[in-house]
Amino acid sequence: LGVSGKLANSNLVLSYIYLKKRADYGFGIYNFYDESLYWAYDDNGDTEYLRQNDQQTGLYLLYSYPFSRFLRMEFDASLYQAKQSWDYLPAANVDEEEWIEDILPQTKDTVYAPGLSIVHDNTLSGSTGPLLGFRGIYHIRKSFAMEDMEYLTNYLDLRSYTLFSKRYSFAMRLNGAISTGKSPDRFSLGGY
């Protein structure tokens, strides 16, 4: 839950997950909003900015089936509307922060994106998180869009935890992803 001044510019998720049987399933609705800021120098050496606004509003289904205690398969499917707009802040307006909104026509698309994951997780957790074990996930997602937002994304995340004292653990992580198509996913470094 991340609420800002407007609901449309907030990150909200409402979900229900049924966990009583061997196979878990659930559904939910969501609104995700993200801003990316880009800067450059104009001809006079002054800084100007571009802001990319991305919004996704939709619903999703989840299904998870364990093959064993440590290995499971997960399926998810999302149906959402994606909107993207660009704003511009010229160097002359930086002090007043007067953005020129929608410098390009806003793009909208309706997207169906199913995904499949294989997860191996034998970690033992403490009060602050995993302490010992290995966690790995391979995820593939393909989108089908009415306009241009088609992509194929492959994602791999491997994590290892080694307990070297009663309260301390050493963690290692390796992850990578690739996305192709007309509108591939963007990945950011240093975020969460």
Helices and strands as residue ranges (DSSP letters): G 7-9, E 12-18, E 24-41, E 47-66, E 71-89, G 91-93, E 107-121, E 124-126, E 129-142, E 144-145, E 152-163, E 169-180
